[in-house]
Amino acid sequence: MTRTLRFARAVSAVVLAAGLSACMGGQATERLQYQEQPVEQLYNSAADLLDQRRWTEAATAFEEVERQHPYSSWARRSMLMTAYAKYQSNQYDEAMEAARRFVALHPGNEGAPYAYYLVAICQFEQIMDVGRDQRTTEESLTALQEVVRRYPQSDYARDARLKIDMTYDQLAGKEMEVGRFYLKREQHLAAINRFKKVIDDPNFQKTTHTPEALHRLVESYLSVGMTEEAQRMAAVLSYNYPGDEWYGRTYALMGGKGVSVVDEPEARRRGWLSRTVGRIF
């Protein structure tokens, strides 16, 4: 079973657990006739469209349940299923709007955890590459953290934690992108500030960008004559990533500049590793 189908079944189980007893096995009509119909019939037709992955039609059909029977329990379920169907059809803004409306009207409902998660996922899937503005990444991070905060033991929170790590990696990547921009233009102090953020921020320190950030700091410090700072960053890189390609580049760079690479015992004697590695890693 695909992830999408597993997700759809999981959502259905949550939303329908309150007491759906009507049969949902009938075939969907070719065209929905939007006339006054029994709520069970409307809902089942929408559910059939969902099973067939006809997401846009399903969303419209669930909205019709709400329109015709706004005060029924079926309308409440339909609201969340509308959000899910719109998410599946990549109508992210509409999906988030429906999910937020569900939470606003039914904050204590058993479907609320999924509604919060759906908002976060809609934002997460719109994250752009590091060359673009990262506002969506930051909004995604906030929404994912909200899921973890509200429902820490849920399956949604477990998945959210994984995606939080990915958003931090994305944001660290943005700092590296800007830092490399400054470095290329020999604006070394501005570059240093960006690279230092990656190794100083606890949320960025264990991202995939840390080895390069240390190497770029070595490069930047050497460029402005701060040899001891360059040696200190090289020692941290050597201690934490001895086999990493970025340490190999650092070793070659320092050798080419005639600067010695300080080994671990010497770095500890100078207090570099206790002050830096102990704090960062």
C-alpha positions as CSV (number, residue, x, y, z in Angstrom):
1,M,0.0,0.0,0.0
2,T,1.4,3.4,-1.0
3,R,2.1,6.2,1.5
4,T,-0.8,8.2,0.1
5,L,-3.3,5.4,0.5
6,R,-2.0,4.6,4.0
7,F,-2.4,8.2,4.9
8,A,-5.9,8.4,3.4
9,R,-6.9,5.3,5.4
10,A,-5.4,6.7,8.6
11,V,-7.3,10.0,8.1
12,S,-10.5,8.2,7.4
13,A,-10.1,6.0,10.5
14,V,-9.6,9.1,12.7
15,V,-12.4,11.1,11.2
16,L,-15.0,8.4,10.9
17,A,-14.4,6.7,14.3
18,A,-17.2,8.8,15.8
19,G,-19.8,6.5,14.4
20,L,-20.0,6.2,10.7
21,S,-22.2,3.1,10.1
22,A,-23.5,3.7,6.6
23,C,-22.1,1.6,3.8
24,M,-19.4,3.3,1.9
25,G,-18.9,0.7,-0.8
26,G,-21.2,2.0,-3.5
27,Q,-19.8,3.3,-6.7
28,A,-19.4,7.0,-7.3
29,T,-21.8,8.7,-9.7
30,E,-20.2,10.1,-12.9
31,R,-21.5,13.5,-12.0
32,L,-22.6,14.8,-8.6
33,Q,-26.1,16.2,-8.7
34,Y,-26.0,19.1,-6.2
35,Q,-29.6,18.8,-5.0
36,E,-31.0,18.2,-1.5
37,Q,-30.0,14.7,-0.6
38,P,-29.7,12.6,2.6
39,V,-26.5,13.4,4.4
40,E,-25.3,9.8,4.4
41,Q,-25.7,9.6,0.7
42,L,-23.8,12.8,0.1
43,Y,-21.0,11.8,2.4
44,N,-20.7,8.3,0.9
45,S,-20.5,9.7,-2.6
46,A,-17.7,12.0,-1.5
47,A,-15.9,9.2,0.2
48,D,-16.1,7.1,-3.0
49,L,-14.5,9.9,-5.0
50,L,-11.8,10.1,-2.4
51,D,-11.1,6.3,-2.7
52,Q,-10.8,6.8,-6.4
53,R,-8.3,9.6,-5.9
54,R,-10.5,12.1,-7.6
55,W,-9.3,14.7,-5.2
56,T,-10.8,17.9,-6.6
57,E,-14.2,16.3,-7.1
58,A,-14.0,14.8,-3.6
59,A,-13.3,18.1,-2.0
60,T,-16.2,19.7,-3.8
61,A,-18.5,16.8,-2.7
62,F,-17.4,17.1,1.0
63,E,-18.1,20.9,0.8
64,E,-21.6,20.1,-0.4
65,V,-22.2,17.9,2.7
66,E,-21.3,21.0,4.8
67,R,-23.5,23.3,2.6
68,Q,-26.6,21.1,2.8
69,H,-26.2,19.8,6.4
70,P,-24.1,22.4,8.2
71,Y,-25.1,21.4,11.7
72,S,-24.6,17.7,11.4
73,S,-21.7,15.6,12.7
74,W,-21.2,14.7,9.0
75,A,-20.4,18.3,8.2
76,R,-17.7,18.3,10.9
77,R,-16.1,15.2,9.4
78,S,-16.5,16.6,5.9
79,M,-14.6,19.7,6.8
80,L,-11.5,17.8,7.6
81,M,-11.9,15.5,4.6
82,T,-12.1,18.6,2.4
83,A,-8.8,19.8,3.8
84,Y,-7.2,16.4,3.1
85,A,-8.6,16.2,-0.5
86,K,-7.4,19.7,-1.2
87,Y,-3.9,18.8,0.1
88,Q,-3.8,15.8,-2.2
89,S,-4.7,18.0,-5.2
90,N,-1.8,20.4,-4.2
91,Q,-4.3,23.2,-3.3
92,Y,-2.2,24.0,-0.3
93,D,-3.7,27.4,0.7
94,E,-7.2,26.0,0.5
95,A,-6.2,22.9,2.5
96,M,-4.6,25.0,5.2
97,E,-7.7,27.3,5.4
98,A,-10.0,24.3,5.8
99,A,-7.8,22.7,8.4
100,R,-7.5,25.9,10.4
101,R,-11.2,26.4,10.3
102,F,-11.7,22.9,11.6
103,V,-9.4,23.6,14.6
104,A,-11.1,27.0,15.2
105,L,-14.5,25.4,15.4
106,H,-13.6,22.0,16.9
107,P,-10.4,22.4,18.9
108,G,-11.1,19.4,21.1
109,N,-12.1,17.0,18.4
110,E,-10.2,13.8,17.8
111,G,-9.3,15.1,14.3
112,A,-7.6,18.2,15.6
113,P,-4.1,16.6,15.7
114,Y,-4.3,15.7,12.1
115,A,-5.6,19.2,11.2
116,Y,-2.5,20.8,12.9
117,Y,-0.3,18.3,11.1
118,L,-1.9,19.0,7.8
119,V,-1.2,22.7,8.0
120,A,2.5,21.9,8.8
121,I,2.8,19.4,5.9
122,C,1.2,21.9,3.4
123,Q,3.9,24.4,4.4
124,F,6.7,21.9,4.4
125,E,6.0,20.7,0.9
126,Q,6.2,24.3,-0.4
127,I,9.7,24.8,0.9
128,M,11.9,26.4,-1.8
129,D,15.6,25.8,-2.6
130,V,18.1,27.7,-0.5
131,G,18.6,30.3,-3.2
132,R,15.1,31.6,-2.5
133,D,13.5,33.3,0.4
134,Q,13.0,31.0,3.3
135,R,9.9,32.4,4.9
136,T,7.9,29.3,4.1
137,T,10.6,27.2,5.7
138,E,10.3,29.2,8.9
139,E,6.5,29.0,8.8
140,S,6.8,25.2,8.3
141,L,9.2,25.0,11.3
142,T,6.8,26.9,13.5
143,A,3.8,24.7,12.5
144,L,5.8,21.4,12.9
145,Q,6.9,22.6,16.4
146,E,3.3,23.3,17.2
147,V,2.4,19.7,16.4
148,V,5.2,18.4,18.6
149,R,4.2,20.8,21.5
150,R,0.5,19.9,21.4
151,Y,0.7,16.2,20.7
152,P,4.2,15.0,21.7
153,Q,3.3,11.3,21.9
154,S,1.4,11.1,18.6
155,D,2.5,9.6,15.3
156,Y,2.2,13.1,13.8
157,A,4.7,14.4,16.3
158,R,7.2,11.6,15.5
159,D,7.0,12.5,11.8
160,A,7.1,16.2,12.6
161,R,10.4,15.8,14.5
162,L,12.0,14.3,11.5
163,K,10.8,17.1,9.3
164,I,12.0,19.7,11.9
165,D,15.5,18.4,11.4
166,M,15.1,18.8,7.7
167,T,13.9,22.4,8.0
168,Y,16.9,23.3,10.2
169,D,19.2,21.8,7.6
170,Q,17.4,24.0,5.0
171,L,17.8,27.1,7.1
172,A,21.5,26.3,7.8
173,G,21.9,25.8,4.0
174,K,20.6,29.3,3.5
175,E,23.2,30.7,5.9
176,M,25.9,28.9,3.9
177,E,24.6,30.2,0.6
178,V,24.8,33.8,1.9
179,G,28.2,33.2,3.5
180,R,29.6,31.8,0.3
181,F,28.2,34.8,-1.6
182,Y,30.1,37.2,0.8
183,L,33.3,35.0,0.7
184,K,33.4,35.1,-3.1
185,R,33.2,38.9,-3.0
186,E,36.0,39.0,-0.4
187,Q,33.6,40.4,2.2
188,H,35.2,38.2,4.8
189,L,33.8,39.6,8.0
190,A,30.2,39.3,6.7
191,A,31.0,35.8,5.6
192,I,32.4,34.8,9.0
193,N,29.3,36.0,10.7
194,R,27.2,33.7,8.5
195,F,29.4,30.6,8.9
196,K,29.7,31.2,12.6
197,K,25.9,31.1,12.9
198,V,25.9,27.6,11.6
199,I,28.4,26.3,14.2
200,D,27.1,28.4,17.1
201,D,23.4,27.9,16.7
202,P,22.4,24.6,18.6
203,N,19.8,23.9,16.0
204,F,22.3,24.1,13.1
205,Q,25.3,22.4,14.7
206,K,24.4,18.9,13.7
207,T,23.2,19.6,10.2
208,T,25.0,18.4,7.1
209,H,26.5,21.9,6.6
210,T,28.7,22.0,9.7
211,P,31.9,20.5,8.2
212,E,31.8,23.0,5.4
213,A,31.0,25.9,7.7
214,L,34.2,25.1,9.7
215,H,36.3,24.8,6.5
216,R,34.9,28.2,5.3
217,L,35.7,29.8,8.6
218,V,39.3,28.5,8.2
219,E,39.4,30.0,4.7
220,S,37.9,33.3,5.9
221,Y,40.2,33.7,8.9
222,L,43.3,32.9,6.8
223,S,42.2,35.6,4.4
224,V,42.1,38.3,7.0
225,G,45.3,37.1,8.8
226,M,43.6,35.6,11.8
227,T,45.9,32.5,11.8
228,E,45.2,31.3,15.3
229,E,41.4,31.4,14.8
230,A,41.9,29.4,11.6
231,Q,44.0,26.8,13.5
232,R,41.3,26.6,16.1
233,M,38.5,26.0,13.5
234,A,40.7,23.4,11.8
235,A,41.3,21.6,15.1
236,V,37.5,21.5,15.7
237,L,37.0,20.1,12.2
238,S,39.7,17.5,12.7
239,Y,38.4,16.4,16.0
240,N,34.7,16.0,14.9
241,Y,35.1,15.1,11.2
242,P,38.6,13.5,10.8
243,G,37.6,11.6,7.6
244,D,35.4,14.2,6.0
245,E,36.3,15.7,2.7
246,W,36.1,19.2,4.1
247,Y,38.9,18.4,6.6
248,G,41.0,17.2,3.6
249,R,40.4,20.5,1.9
250,T,41.3,22.4,5.1
251,Y,44.5,20.5,5.6
252,A,45.5,21.2,2.0
253,L,44.5,24.9,2.3
254,M,46.5,25.5,5.5
255,G,49.5,23.6,4.1
256,G,49.4,25.8,1.0
257,K,49.4,28.9,3.2
258,G,52.3,27.5,5.3
259,V,50.2,27.3,8.4
260,S,50.5,24.2,10.6
261,V,47.5,22.1,11.5
262,V,47.3,21.8,15.2
263,D,46.8,18.3,16.5
264,E,44.3,17.3,19.2
265,P,46.7,17.2,22.2
266,E,48.0,20.7,21.3
267,A,44.5,22.0,20.7
268,R,43.5,20.7,24.2
269,R,46.6,22.3,25.7
270,R,45.5,25.6,24.3
271,G,41.9,25.0,25.5
272,W,40.4,25.1,22.1
273,L,38.6,21.8,22.2
274,S,37.3,22.2,25.7
275,R,36.0,25.7,24.9
276,T,34.7,25.1,21.4
277,V,34.0,21.4,20.9
278,G,32.6,21.0,24.4
279,R,30.2,23.9,23.7
280,I,29.3,23.0,20.1
281,F,29.3,19.2,19.9
